[in-house]
Amino acid sequence: MQLNQLQSLKQLCLALAEFYRFPDEQFYQELISGEWTEMIGELGQKAGLTGRKPRLSFDLTFSALKQEYIRSFIGVGEPAAPPVESIYKVWTADPSAQVVFARQKGYLMGDSALHIRYLLESLGLELPAELAYQPDHLAVLLELLVFFLETPEPNQVVQYLEDHFDWLPDFYDRLSEIKANELYLEVTSLLMECLQQMTVLLQGLSSIEEVS
């Protein structure tokens, strides 16, 4: 049962990763038709989540969806909530760092980004060109998580979850502050629920392995 739930959570993570990428026409059609929300609702139920489906509060044109993505996740002359880990953490914990913003938040390519870039390089994985300077973008973090779920070492996956997804509550709060479309808030809430459930299942599997 746990393995089946974990498999559904893995598929759910892949589906949610697509949501945080810049939308293309195919994804828009899946979203506006209800196909995408139907899929993640079913996966959520199989994974033991609430089965709550993100809702479109109103119909969005493809152009409006792209504009909302830019406003919420990129920002042009106004506050935004980038789905990038480094933004929400102190730039570096290195005490020898001399840059003036070393202990500040809000900057790209911090410690977390360097760690993810190292992991990708060591695994022979490549970043999409559009995310070359955002290796700790949420879409990348989720796809790397799915990669790690193939490992027989649940403790390592739990550590990855603890190290690289602890910023999501701050991300959610930022989305609320900028009044992002309700869909962004609902999907992010679902993602946090998904990762919490995954952590519980992995910890359970780890305990079983230790006993055996």
ZIZI-V196984 format. One record per residue. N is the residue number from 1. RES is the residue in three letters. BURIAL is # if it has 9 or more other ideal C-beta (glycine too) atoms within 8 Angstrom, else .. D_LAST is the distance of its C-alpha to the last C-alpha in Angstrom with 1 decimal. Layout:
N&RES&BURIAL&D_LAST / N&RES&BURIAL&D_LAST
This chain:
1&MET&.&18.0 / 2&GLN&.&16.5 / 3&LEU&.&16.8 / 4&ASN&.&20.4 / 5&GLN&#&21.3 / 6&LEU&#&20.1 / 7&GLN&.&22.3 / 8&SER&#&25.2 / 9&LEU&#&24.8 / 10&LYS&#&25.0 / 11&GLN&#&28.1 / 12&LEU&#&29.5 / 13&CYS&#&29.2 / 14&LEU&#&31.2 / 15&ALA&#&33.8 / 16&LEU&#&34.2 / 17&ALA&#&34.5 / 18&GLU&#&37.6 / 19&PHE&#&39.1 / 20&TYR&#&39.3 / 21&ARG&.&41.2 / 22&PHE&.&44.9 / 23&PRO&#&45.7 / 24&ASP&.&47.2 / 25&GLU&.&49.2 / 26&GLN&.&46.4 / 27&PHE&#&44.1 / 28&TYR&#&47.0 / 29&GLN&#&47.7 / 30&GLU&#&44.1 / 31&LEU&#&44.3 / 32&ILE&#&47.8 / 33&SER&.&47.2 / 34&GLY&.&44.2 / 35&GLU&#&42.0 / 36&TRP&#&39.8 / 37&THR&#&39.4 / 38&GLU&#&38.7 / 39&MET&#&35.9 / 40&ILE&#&34.1 / 41&GLY&#&34.7 / 42&GLU&.&33.0 / 43&LEU&#&30.0 / 44&GLY&#&29.8 / 45&GLN&#&29.7 / 46&LYS&#&27.0 / 47&ALA&#&24.9 / 48&GLY&.&25.5 / 49&LEU&#&28.2 / 50&THR&.&31.6 / 51&GLY&.&33.1 / 52&ARG&#&36.0 / 53&LYS&#&38.0 / 54&PRO&#&39.9 / 55&ARG&.&43.6 / 56&LEU&#&46.6 / 57&SER&.&49.0 / 58&PHE&.&51.9 / 59&ASP&.&52.5 / 60&LEU&#&52.4 / 61&THR&.&54.3 / 62&PHE&#&52.6 / 63&SER&.&54.9 / 64&ALA&.&54.0 / 65&LEU&#&50.2 / 66&LYS&#&50.7 / 67&GLN&.&52.9 / 68&GLU&#&50.4 / 69&TYR&#&47.6 / 70&ILE&#&50.0 / 71&ARG&#&51.1 / 72&SER&#&47.6 / 73&PHE&#&45.5 / 74&ILE&#&48.1 / 75&GLY&#&51.1 / 76&VAL&.&54.7 / 77&GLY&.&56.7 / 78&GLU&.&54.7 / 79&PRO&.&51.3 / 80&ALA&#&48.3 / 81&ALA&#&44.5 / 82&PRO&.&43.2 / 83&PRO&#&39.6 / 84&VAL&#&38.9 / 85&GLU&#&36.4 / 86&SER&#&38.8 / 87&ILE&#&41.5 / 88&TYR&#&39.5 / 89&LYS&#&38.4 / 90&VAL&#&40.3 / 91&TRP&#&41.4 / 92&THR&#&39.9 / 93&ALA&.&38.3 / 94&ASP&.&39.9 / 95&PRO&.&42.4 / 96&SER&.&44.6 / 97&ALA&.&45.3 / 98&GLN&.&49.1 / 99&VAL&.&49.5 / 100&VAL&.&50.9 / 101&PHE&.&48.3 / 102&ALA&#&45.3 / 103&ARG&.&44.2 / 104&GLN&.&45.3 / 105&LYS&.&43.7 / 106&GLY&.&45.0 / 107&TYR&#&45.0 / 108&LEU&#&43.3 / 109&MET&.&41.5 / 110&GLY&#&39.8 / 111&ASP&#&36.7 / 112&SER&#&34.4 / 113&ALA&#&36.6 / 114&LEU&#&36.5 / 115&HIS&#&32.8 / 116&ILE&#&32.5 / 117&ARG&#&35.2 / 118&TYR&.&33.4 / 119&LEU&#&30.1 / 120&LEU&#&32.2 / 121&GLU&.&34.1 / 122&SER&.&31.1 / 123&LEU&.&29.7 / 124&GLY&.&33.1 / 125&LEU&.&33.6 / 126&GLU&.&37.0 / 127&LEU&#&38.3 / 128&PRO&.&40.8 / 129&ALA&.&44.3 / 130&GLU&.&45.0 / 131&LEU&#&42.0 / 132&ALA&.&42.7 / 133&TYR&.&43.4 / 134&GLN&#&40.7 / 135&PRO&#&37.4 / 136&ASP&#&35.7 / 137&HIS&#&37.3 / 138&LEU&#&35.1 / 139&ALA&#&35.3 / 140&VAL&#&34.0 / 141&LEU&#&31.2 / 142&LEU&#&30.0 / 143&GLU&#&30.3 / 144&LEU&#&28.4 / 145&LEU&#&25.6 / 146&VAL&#&25.4 / 147&PHE&#&25.3 / 148&PHE&#&22.4 / 149&LEU&#&20.5 / 150&GLU&.&20.3 / 151&THR&.&18.1 / 152&PRO&.&14.3 / 153&GLU&.&14.3 / 154&PRO&#&14.4 / 155&ASN&.&15.2 / 156&GLN&#&18.2 / 157&VAL&#&19.5 / 158&VAL&#&19.3 / 159&GLN&.&21.3 / 160&TYR&#&23.8 / 161&LEU&#&24.3 / 162&GLU&#&25.0 / 163&ASP&#&27.3 / 164&HIS&#&29.3 / 165&PHE&#&29.6 / 166&ASP&.&30.5 / 167&TRP&#&34.2 / 168&LEU&#&34.2 / 169&PRO&.&35.6 / 170&ASP&.&38.5 / 171&PHE&#&39.0 / 172&TYR&#&39.2 / 173&ASP&.&41.7 / 174&ARG&#&43.8 / 175&LEU&#&44.0 / 176&SER&#&45.2 / 177&GLU&.&47.8 / 178&ILE&#&49.3 / 179&LYS&.&49.4 / 180&ALA&#&47.5 / 181&ASN&#&47.6 / 182&GLU&.&45.4 / 183&LEU&#&43.4 / 184&TYR&#&42.1 / 185&LEU&#&41.1 / 186&GLU&#&39.3 / 187&VAL&#&37.4 / 188&THR&#&36.3 / 189&SER&#&35.2 / 190&LEU&#&33.2 / 191&LEU&#&31.6 / 192&MET&#&30.5 / 193&GLU&#&29.1 / 194&CYS&#&27.2 / 195&LEU&#&25.7 / 196&GLN&.&24.8 / 197&GLN&#&22.9 / 198&MET&#&21.2 / 199&THR&#&20.1 / 200&VAL&.&18.7 / 201&LEU&#&16.7 / 202&LEU&#&15.4 / 203&GLN&#&14.4 / 204&GLY&#&12.5 / 205&LEU&#&10.7 / 206&SER&#&10.0 / 207&SER&.&8.7 / 208&ILE&.&6.2 / 209&GLU&.&5.1 / 210&GLU&.&5.5 / 211&VAL&.&3.8 / 212&SER&.&0.0
